[in-house]
Amino acid sequence: MKKILIICPFFPYPLISGGHQAFFISIDVMRHDFDIHLLFIEDKTSKANQQILKALWPEVKFYSFITSKRKFKNREEVLIRLGNRIRDFFIYRSKFELEFSSCMYLNREDYLDFINNIITKNSIDIVQTEFITCLSLVAALPKSVKTVFVHHEIRFSRHELFLKEHNLTNSSYYKYKFNCLKCEELALLSLYDAIITLSDIDLHKLKNESIPEQKLYSSFATIRQKNETNELNHFNGYLTFIGPEYHQPNVIGLDWFLNNCWPTIIKKNEQLHLKIIGKWNAKKQKHWCSKYKNIEFLGFVENLYEALSGSIMIVPITIGSGIRMKILEATMMKIPFVTTEIGVEGLPFKDSEDCFVCNDAIDFANKILILKEDFALQQQFVMSANYKIKSLFSPEKLKESRSFVYDNIFLT
């Protein structure tokens, strides 16, 4: 049985985001067939949830790196860290600066030693890192292990869409930043033995950038099948949006919807409400609630089906790559949704067959108003989308695709 060390930048439970969902299910389907070792960075919230996940995954070995035990290598590192904290405290970091951040994170020496000690002591065969913050860890791994990176979202693809959306494609400064960061991302990816993307579309994006084809694998993400329900409740007067604030595409997408779609919707139907699910800071909540009518922030919800039932879900995502786990959740729970082309990218759903797909703000708003009045159309959408998910995105097929990657990298 192959020993796999999987490194995640956060504790993957509870399932508070699409990234948590995708990460959780991939381990859940693999844990009986491989010797899984899970490494995460411990934070204040992870302690309470570790016992729950350990009970769910008795086969998995857990390793937590505690960041409070800080050792600085030298005075220069102290000054760099202090300077970054002063900058973040006193200087407003615009969405442009937040978006164009490096994937060359300054990893601590004790963290890198911790990783390599786990590899040595447990004779690890494969090290798998996930999410952009772990991309650069490949530079610290020994050549005795095979390396895999799971690319949940191609960063340069997201940056390219960001520049187009903000009319910055002709900016010399942002072209410079974009090209530098793209080169950085591709260079780090080239160091891995295998790169897993969550869709065929993302695989072809990397293939077109001269990443060797033999390193590229498409292996989708899915959700736990137990979320399925056979009921479709009648529309109860509210729309829902799922996504935490820390993921920039959620902020940009929701801002686009509130600025460009919500006024049209409210003007035609003042009784409609929008419920936003996920963690958002109090300042952002206060700003949007004072600016727009009939919106409510629910925070993290324990029972997602209860929060979504009877609603129409909106997915107004305008930048990003990978796949939207929130759409997989909606289809499994038989919740109708309206999305953009980027929102549905990588998924097999078609406009007017499984959902409405609109990029124009007025069209997006009008399709919501049409869908809310037509229960038969809602039923058509959810049944068609649900069938596709169950047939194409099963946990069994996910396990097959991941097993193929792990077996194949030892043949190259």
C-alpha positions in Angstrom: 0.0 0.0 0.0 1.5 3.3 -1.1 2.2 5.9 1.6 0.9 9.4 0.6 1.7 12.5 2.6 -1.0 15.1 1.7 -0.2 18.7 2.7 -3.1 21.2 3.1 -2.7 24.8 4.2 -5.7 24.6 6.5 -7.6 22.0 8.6 -10.2 20.6 6.1 -13.2 20.3 8.5 -15.9 21.5 8.9 -16.7 21.9 5.2 -17.0 25.7 5.2 -16.0 26.3 1.5 -15.8 24.6 -1.9 -12.1 24.0 -1.3 -12.8 22.2 1.9 -15.4 20.1 0.2 -13.1 19.1 -2.7 -10.2 18.3 -0.4 -12.4 16.3 2.0 -14.1 14.0 -0.5 -10.8 13.2 -2.3 -9.3 11.9 0.9 -12.6 10.2 2.0 -12.7 8.1 -1.2 -9.0 7.2 -1.1 -8.4 6.5 2.6 -9.2 2.7 2.4 -6.9 2.0 -0.5 -3.8 4.1 0.4 -1.9 4.8 3.6 -2.8 8.5 4.0 -0.8 10.9 6.1 -2.4 14.3 6.4 -0.4 17.4 7.4 -2.1 20.7 8.1 -1.3 24.0 9.8 -3.1 24.2 13.1 -5.2 27.3 14.0 -7.6 28.3 16.8 -10.6 26.6 15.2 -9.0 23.3 14.2 -8.4 21.9 17.7 -12.1 21.5 18.4 -12.7 19.7 15.1 -9.8 17.4 15.0 -11.4 14.7 17.1 -14.5 14.7 14.9 -12.4 14.2 11.7 -10.2 11.6 13.4 -13.3 9.6 14.3 -14.5 9.8 10.7 -11.1 8.9 9.3 -9.5 6.3 11.7 -7.2 5.1 9.0 -5.6 8.5 8.4 -2.5 9.7 10.3 -2.7 13.3 11.3 0.1 15.8 11.7 -0.5 19.4 12.9 2.1 22.1 12.6 1.6 24.7 15.3 2.6 28.1 14.0 2.8 29.7 17.5 6.1 28.1 18.1 8.0 30.6 16.2 11.8 30.5 15.5 13.3 33.2 13.3 16.4 32.1 11.4 18.1 35.5 11.5 17.5 39.2 12.1 16.7 39.8 8.4 13.7 37.5 8.5 12.5 39.2 11.7 12.6 42.6 9.9 10.8 41.2 6.8 8.0 39.8 8.9 7.7 43.0 10.9 7.7 45.1 7.8 4.9 43.0 6.3 2.8 43.4 9.4 3.3 47.2 9.5 2.3 47.4 5.9 -0.8 45.4 6.4 -1.8 47.4 9.4 -1.2 50.9 8.1 -1.6 50.6 4.3 -4.9 49.7 2.6 -4.3 46.8 0.3 -6.6 47.2 -2.7 -8.3 44.3 -4.4 -5.6 44.7 -7.2 -2.8 44.1 -4.7 -4.6 41.3 -3.0 -5.2 39.6 -6.4 -1.7 39.8 -7.8 0.1 38.1 -4.9 3.1 35.8 -5.3 2.8 32.0 -5.0 6.4 32.0 -3.7 5.4 32.0 0.0 8.2 32.4 2.5 7.9 29.0 4.3 9.4 28.7 7.7 12.5 26.6 8.2 11.0 24.6 11.1 7.9 23.9 8.9 10.1 22.6 6.1 12.0 20.5 8.6 8.8 19.1 10.0 7.6 18.0 6.5 10.9 16.3 5.7 11.0 14.5 9.1 7.5 13.0 8.4 8.7 11.9 5.0 11.9 10.2 6.4 10.3 8.6 9.5 7.3 7.1 7.6 9.1 6.2 4.3 6.6 8.3 2.4 6.2 7.3 -1.3 4.2 10.3 -2.6 3.9 13.9 -1.4 0.8 15.6 -2.6 0.4 19.3 -2.0 -2.9 21.2 -2.6 -3.9 24.9 -3.2 -1.7 27.7 -4.4 -0.2 28.5 -1.0 1.5 25.0 -1.0 2.8 25.1 -4.6 6.3 26.2 -3.7 6.8 23.4 -1.2 8.0 21.2 -4.0 11.4 23.0 -3.9 12.0 21.6 -0.4 11.0 18.0 -1.0 13.6 15.2 -1.3 14.1 13.5 -4.7 13.3 10.1 -3.1 9.6 10.9 -3.2 7.2 11.3 -6.1 5.4 14.7 -6.1 1.9 15.6 -7.0 0.2 19.0 -7.0 -3.6 19.3 -7.1 -4.4 22.6 -8.8 -7.8 23.7 -7.5 -7.6 27.0 -9.5 -5.1 28.0 -12.1 -3.9 31.4 -10.8 -2.7 32.9 -14.1 -6.1 32.1 -15.7 -7.9 33.9 -12.9 -5.5 36.9 -13.2 -6.1 37.1 -17.0 -9.9 37.3 -16.4 -9.4 39.9 -13.6 -7.4 42.1 -16.0 -10.1 41.9 -18.6 -12.9 42.6 -16.2 -11.1 45.8 -14.9 -9.9 47.0 -18.3 -6.3 46.6 -17.4 -5.1 44.5 -20.3 -3.2 47.4 -21.7 -1.6 48.5 -18.4 2.2 48.1 -18.6 2.4 47.6 -14.9 -0.2 44.9 -14.6 1.0 43.1 -17.7 4.4 43.0 -16.0 2.9 41.6 -12.8 0.8 39.1 -14.7 3.7 37.8 -16.8 6.0 37.5 -13.8 3.5 35.7 -11.7 2.5 33.4 -14.6 6.2 32.4 -15.1 6.6 31.8 -11.4 3.5 29.5 -11.3 4.5 27.5 -14.4 8.1 27.1 -13.2 7.0 25.7 -9.9 4.5 23.4 -11.6 7.2 22.0 -13.8 9.0 20.7 -10.8 6.2 18.2 -9.9 6.0 14.7 -11.2 2.2 15.0 -11.7 -0.3 17.9 -11.8 -4.0 17.2 -11.2 -6.5 19.6 -12.5 -10.2 19.5 -11.6 -11.4 19.8 -15.2 -10.3 19.0 -18.7 -10.5 22.7 -19.5 -7.8 23.5 -16.9 -5.7 20.6 -18.1 -5.7 22.0 -21.7 -4.8 25.5 -20.3 -1.7 24.1 -18.8 -0.9 21.9 -21.8 -1.1 25.1 -24.0 1.6 26.6 -21.8 4.0 23.8 -22.6 3.7 21.8 -19.4 4.6 18.3 -20.5 1.5 16.3 -21.3 2.7 13.2 -19.4 2.6 15.2 -16.2 -1.0 16.4 -16.6 -4.1 14.5 -15.3 -7.7 15.6 -15.0 -9.5 14.3 -11.9 -12.7 16.1 -11.0 -13.9 16.9 -7.5 -17.3 15.8 -6.2 -19.4 16.0 -3.1 -20.8 13.4 -0.6 -23.7 11.6 -2.1 -25.7 11.6 1.2 -26.6 15.3 0.5 -29.1 14.1 -2.1 -32.8 14.7 -1.7 -35.7 13.7 -3.8 -37.8 16.8 -3.2 -38.0 20.1 -5.0 -39.7 22.7 -2.8 -41.6 25.6 -4.4 -39.8 28.9 -4.6 -40.1 30.6 -1.2 -39.1 34.2 -2.2 -35.4 34.3 -1.7 -32.1 33.8 -3.7 -29.0 32.3 -2.1 -25.3 32.8 -2.7 -22.7 30.4 -1.2 -19.1 31.5 -0.6 -16.7 33.0 2.0 -15.2 36.4 1.7 -11.6 35.3 1.8 -11.9 33.8 -1.8 -11.6 36.9 -4.0 -13.8 35.6 -6.9 -16.7 35.5 -4.4 -16.2 39.1 -3.5 -15.9 40.3 -7.1 -18.8 38.2 -8.3 -21.2 39.2 -5.5 -20.2 42.8 -5.9 -20.9 42.6 -9.7 -24.3 41.0 -8.9 -25.3 43.6 -6.3 -24.2 46.6 -8.4 -25.6 45.4 -11.7 -28.4 42.8 -11.2 -29.9 43.3 -7.8 -31.4 46.8 -8.5 -33.2 45.5 -11.6 -34.6 42.5 -9.7 -35.8 44.6 -6.7 -37.4 47.2 -9.0 -39.5 44.4 -10.5 -40.1 42.5 -7.3 -39.6 44.2 -4.0 -40.5 41.1 -2.0 -37.4 39.1 -3.1 -34.5 38.6 -0.6 -30.9 37.5 -1.0 -29.3 35.3 1.7 -25.5 35.1 1.6 -24.0 31.9 3.2 -20.4 31.9 4.3 -18.1 33.9 6.5 -17.9 37.7 5.7 -16.5 40.4 7.9 -18.8 42.8 9.8 -17.6 45.9 7.8 -18.5 44.3 4.5 -21.8 43.2 5.8 -22.7 46.6 7.1 -21.6 48.3 3.9 -23.7 46.1 1.6 -26.7 46.0 4.0 -26.8 49.8 4.1 -26.4 50.1 0.3 -28.8 47.4 -0.9 -32.3 46.3 0.1 -33.4 42.8 1.3 -30.0 41.1 1.8 -29.0 39.0 4.8 -25.8 37.3 5.9 -26.2 33.9 7.4 -22.5 33.0 8.1 -21.6 29.3 8.2 -24.7 27.1 8.3 -24.7 23.6 9.7 -27.6 22.4 7.5 -26.9 23.6 4.0 -30.0 21.9 2.5 -32.2 23.7 5.0 -30.7 27.0 4.1 -31.0 26.4 0.3 -34.3 24.6 0.2 -36.9 26.5 -1.8 -34.4 29.1 -3.1 -32.8 29.8 -6.4 -29.0 29.8 -6.1 -27.0 32.5 -7.9 -23.4 31.9 -9.1 -22.3 35.3 -10.5 -18.6 34.3 -10.7 -16.7 36.3 -13.3 -13.1 35.3 -12.6 -11.4 32.0 -11.7 -10.8 28.4 -12.9 -11.3 24.9 -11.5 -14.9 24.0 -10.8 -17.6 25.5 -8.5 -18.3 23.1 -5.7 -21.4 25.2 -4.8 -22.9 24.1 -8.1 -22.3 20.5 -7.3 -24.0 21.0 -4.0 -27.0 22.7 -5.6 -27.4 19.9 -8.2 -27.2 17.1 -5.7 -29.8 18.9 -3.4 -32.0 19.7 -6.5 -31.7 23.5 -6.1 -32.1 25.4 -9.4 -29.4 28.0 -10.2 -28.4 30.8 -12.5 -24.8 31.2 -13.3 -22.2 32.8 -15.7 -20.0 31.0 -18.2 -17.1 31.2 -15.8 -19.3 29.9 -13.0 -20.2 26.8 -14.9 -16.8 26.3 -16.6 -15.5 22.8 -16.3 -19.0 21.3 -15.6 -21.2 19.6 -18.1 -24.2 21.9 -17.7 -25.9 23.7 -20.7 -27.8 26.9 -20.8 -31.6 26.4 -20.8 -31.2 22.6 -20.4 -29.8 22.3 -16.8 -29.7 26.0 -15.7 -29.6 29.5 -17.0 -26.1 30.7 -18.1 -25.8 34.5 -18.5 -22.9 36.9 -18.7 -25.0 40.1 -19.2 -26.2 41.7 -16.0 -29.7 42.5 -17.3 -30.1 39.1 -18.8 -28.9 37.5 -15.5 -31.5 39.4 -13.6 -34.3 38.7 -16.0 -33.6 34.9 -16.1 -33.9 34.8 -12.3 -37.3 36.5 -12.5 -38.4 34.1 -15.3 -37.2 31.0 -13.3 -38.8 32.0 -10.1 -42.2 32.0 -11.7 -41.9 28.7 -13.6 -41.9 25.7 -11.3 -42.0 23.2 -14.2 -38.8 24.8 -15.6 -37.2 24.6 -12.1 -38.0 20.9 -12.1 -36.6 20.3 -15.6 -33.4 22.0 -14.6 -32.8 20.2 -11.4 -33.6 16.8 -12.7 -31.4 17.2 -15.7 -28.5 18.6 -13.8 -28.8 15.9 -11.0 -28.7 13.1 -13.5 -25.5 14.4 -15.0 -23.8 14.7 -11.7 -24.7 11.2 -10.5 -23.6 9.7 -13.8 -20.4 11.7 -14.4 -19.1 12.7 -10.9 -19.5 9.7 -8.7 -17.1 9.0 -5.8 -16.1 5.7 -7.5 -15.0 7.5 -10.6 -13.0 10.0 -8.6 -11.2 7.1 -6.8 -10.4 5.5 -10.1 -8.9 8.7 -11.6 -6.8 9.4 -8.5 -5.6 5.8 -8.3 -4.5 6.0 -11.9 -2.4 9.0 -11.2 -0.7 7.4 -8.2 0.1 4.2 -10.1 1.2 6.0 -13.3 3.8 8.3 -11.8 5.9 5.3 -10.8 6.0 4.2 -14.5 7.6 7.4 -15.8 
